[in-house]
Structure formats: C-alpha cells, structure tokens
C-alpha cells in the first residue's frame, strides 16, 4: 500500500517534515533561520495530521504557525517536485492565513504579516528567493505585510546567506550530510526524526496519510477517465449521434452516457468539457 516505508522517510518527505515541524520550538528555529529575523514563541496549528481541503482539491500536508504577541502567521510546505502553479498556490495560502485573522470590528491595519515558505527543489542558483509586491514604475515595495519565500537545495551563493541555512538546505537535499556536519539545528532535527520513527502514533498517522493519498490518486485517475469520456461523448453529440449509438461506439454503460448527455445539454452547442465534468463530479459527491 505504502509507496515509501515509514522507517525510510527523511526530512525532505512532506510527512516527516510536517511531523518534525509540529514541534513549536523546531518550527520557531526554522522560521528564525529562513526569515533571518527574531521569532518569538509560536503555536503550530494542528487540527489534524492530514487534512483534505475540498477547495484546494487535494491533500495538504503543511505547517501553519502563529507567533505569540505579534500574531504574525507562517505557512511552510516541503515540495517534492517543482510545480508550475506554485506562485498562485502561494497566493491561495496567503489568503488562507488571512481568512480568520481579522476580528469583527477591527481595521485592516490590524491584519498580521503573513509569510509563505516553499522548498523549491530546483531554483536558479540561489539558496533563498524572497518576493514582495512592488510597483513597476517606481520599484517601491507595497507594504501589504505579505512575503513569499522559496528555498532551494541547489543554491551556489553560500556567501550571501547564513551558513546555518546552507547546512540546513544541504541536509534537506541530502540527509546523509548529517554525518559530516556539526550544525546544532541539523543534528537536533535528525535526532527528532529518530524519535518520531519510534513513535507508534506517528506511524499510524503515516498509514492514514498513505491511505488517503492512494484514494486521491484513484480519484484522480477516475476523473481523468471521465473527462476523456465526456470529451468523446460531446464530439459524437455534435455529429448528431443518439445516446445508444454513443454508448455502443464507446463501449460504455448506457446509464453513464445518459448522465453525461443530460449534463452536456446545458452547455450545448459548444459543450464545455470542464463545466460538464464539474457538474457530474458535484452530483457524485452529493
């Protein structure tokens, strides 16, 4: 069932990263290192170990923390691979951090600063990339209190960032480097990982995570099959084929074709495949 054995997980696996950073002090130390600023005590929000977000359309396994006193908010996620939509994904994460940050009757000026941090496995030669909104004409920064940071394990500018950050990112890129480093933070992370691997509760949570991931992959394959079927069905509707003819040609159950055609009629004659798929998936979930 599991694609990777629990005992073989490292800091660069999203589940293990979440498990380690669920510790408020480890999370605080990481934020201090990455943001190069003093971070007070933080509370790590742990609604559940694994959460399915319908709006996000997938399983999110990230770390959300709130700093005591300042109420600054942080979201950190370990990326296993480069994602084309990561920039817009960071925008979504910022909005989530803001969603319940402003109490009724309070002004916008009381919104806390938010920081979204991603680990980008590729990068372009730097260990750290910090983004803020700027004016095209003047180059001035819009003081909206948001910052997005991308970290890369492939950096080459070690003289431009703290050596502790370089040690940490090398450890993320290759956990075996723990054997050659004297960095206290890296060693504490490695010790904690060993402790987590002996914890039955974390092992059980990983099993649940893998079950949910398997179900999500299965749902993704089914959605892909259905989208392809809708596309073929619509092409034949344009040619005036009947439901029975379509079912016979596509070797599908007539009830499934009937459902697709019923949904498709609402979007005739251009037959928007994505909207038809969304409607069918919505009906399935009800």
N, C-alpha and C positions, 0 to 999 in steps of 0.2 A: 504493500500500500504506500509506504513512505518512499519518496524519491531519494531521501538522504537520511542516513541513520542519525539518531539524536546524538550519539556519542561523537560523531564526526563533525558536528556543527562548529563553526568558528565565528568570530566577531563579525565577519562580513556576510554571514547569513542573517537575513532580516529577523528571523525568530530569535536567534541568540542575541543579536544586537538589542532587540526590544527587552529581552529578559534582563540583560546586564544594565540597561539604562532605566529600568523600572526602579532601580535603587536611586533615591533622590540625590545622594552625595556623588555618586558616579556621574549622574546626569549633570549636576552642577559643575563638576570638574570639567566635563566635556564642553559645556557651553562657555565656560570661562576661557578655555583653551581656543576654541573655534572663533569666538567673537572678540577675543583679546580685550576683555573688559571684566571688571569685577562683578560677579553674580552672587547675590545673596542666596539664602536657603530657598529651595524650590520644592513645590509639590508636584509630583508626577501623577497625572490623571490616569487612573486605571479602572475604567468602567468594567472592562472585561479584557482578558488577554487577547482575544481575537474578536474583531467586530466586522460585521458585514454592513456596508453602507449602500443602501439602495440607490441613493442619489449619485454616489461615486461609481456605482456599477462594479463593485469588486470588493475584495477583502483588503482592508487597510491594517497594516501592522506597523504603526509608527509610534513615536514618543511625543506626548504633549505635556509641557510643563509650565507652571505659573510661578513667577518669582514672588516671594513674600515682600510686602512693603510697596514695591513699585508696581506690582501686578503685571509686569511685562510677561508676554506669552511667547512660548517657543514650540516649534514643531520640528522634529528631526526624523528623517527616514533613511534607512540604508537602501541604496539602489543596487540591484544585482546586475542590471544592464541599462545601457543608455536608452532613454525613452524620448521619442520625437515630441510628445506633448508635455514634456516636463515643465516648461515655462508656464503654460496655462494651468498645469496641475499646481504649481506653487501659488498661483493666483487664487485657486479654489481653497487651498489650505489657509491662506491669509484670511479669506472670508469666513472660514470656519472658526478661526481663532477669535474673530470679531463678533461672531454670532450672538454670544451671550455676555460680552464684555462690558456693554454699556447698560447701566441700570436705569430704570424708568425715572424720568425727571432730571437726568444728568446731561450735561452738554457734550458735544463731540470732542471738545478739548480734553475730556477725561478718558478718552479711549487710550488704552495702554499701547505701548510699542509692541509690534509683533515681528518675530524672526522665523523664517522658514529655512531649514537647512537640509540639503540633499547631498548624498555621496554620488558623484558622477564618476563612473569607472574609467572614463576616457580623458576628458579635459583637453586643454590645448597647451600644455607645458607648465601650467601654474598649479600650485597646491590648493589655492583658495581664490574664489571669484566672488566678489561682493557686489550686489546690484541694488540700486535705489532709483526711484523715479527722478528724471532730470528734465530740464527744459531744453528743447532742441536749439532754441535761438540764443540763450544766454549760458547754458551749461550749469545753471544753478540747480541745486537739489531741492525737490519738493519735500518739505518737511511733513510728510504724512505718517511718520512713525513706523514705516514698514521697511524691511530689508530681507533680501533673499540671498542665501549663500550656497555656493556649490563647492564641494571639496573633491579633489582628485588625488588618487593614489599614484598618479603618473607624473606628478609635478617635477620640475627641474630647477626651480628657483628657491632652493633651500635657504639662501642667504636673505630672502625677503620675508620669511615667516619665522615664528619662534621654533627653535629646534625641537621642542616638545611636540609641536604639531606635526613636524616632519616624522618624528618617531612614531607617533600615533598612526599617521596615514600609511607609513610603511608597514606597520603591524596589520592594518586593515587589508592592505594589498597582499601581504604575505605573512600570515600569523606565525610562521616559523621564525621570523626575525626576533621574536620574544627571547630566543636563546642567546642573541648577540647584544641585546640592549640592556642598559642599566636604568632606563627611564622608569620612574616610580609609578606613573599612571598606567603605562602599558603592563607592567608587572601586576598591578592591582586588578586590572581587567582580566588578565589571564588566570589569576587566582580565583576570581569570582566565577569565571566560566567553568572551572573545575568543580567549584561548589555547586553550581546550577546543575551540572551533569549528574550529580549525586542526589539531586532533589526529585523525589517521586512526583510531586505536584507539577513541577515544570515539565517533566517527561510526559505526564498525562495531558498537559496543555498542548504540548507539541503534537501529540497524537490527534487531538481535536483539530488543531490547525491543519494538519495534513489531510484529514477527512474533509474539511471544508474546502481546501484547495482542490482536492480531487473532484468534489461536487461542482466547484466553479468551472474547472476545466471541462467537465462533462457538459455543463450548461452552455459553455462557450461553443463546444462542438455542435451541440443541438441547434443553437442559434444560427451558426454558420450554415448548417444543412437546411434550416427553414428559410433562411434568406435566399439561398440558391434556388430552392423550390418555388418561392414566391416570384423570383425573377423569371424563371422558366414559364411559370403559370401565366404571368402577365403578358409575356411575349405571345403566348398562344391565344390569350383573350383578345389581343389586338387583331389577330387573324380570324377572329370570329368562331373559335373552337368552343364546343359545349363542355360542360363540366365532365361529362362521361368520356368525351374524347381526350380531354386533358389528362384525366386520371389514367386512362388506358395508355396514352403515349408516354407518360412519366412513370408508369408502373407504381402508382400511389393509391392509397385508400381513398375512395370517393368522398368519405366524410371529411378528410383533411383538405381535399381540393374544394369542397363546398365551403368550408370555413374561410379558406383563402380568398375565394371568389367573392364571398359576401363582404369581406373586409375591403377587397380591391375595388368593388363597385363604388365605394365612397370617394375614390380617388381617380375614377375614370375621367378623361381618357389618357392622362399622362402616366397613371399608375406609379405613384411614388413608393418604391420598394421599401425604403426606410420607414416611412409612416405606416405602411401596411404591417411591417414586421413589429413595429412598436405597439400597434393596436392588438395584434394577435398575442404578443408576449404579455401585454397588460391583461388581456382576458384570461390567459392561462394562470396568472398569479392571483386573480380574484377568487 
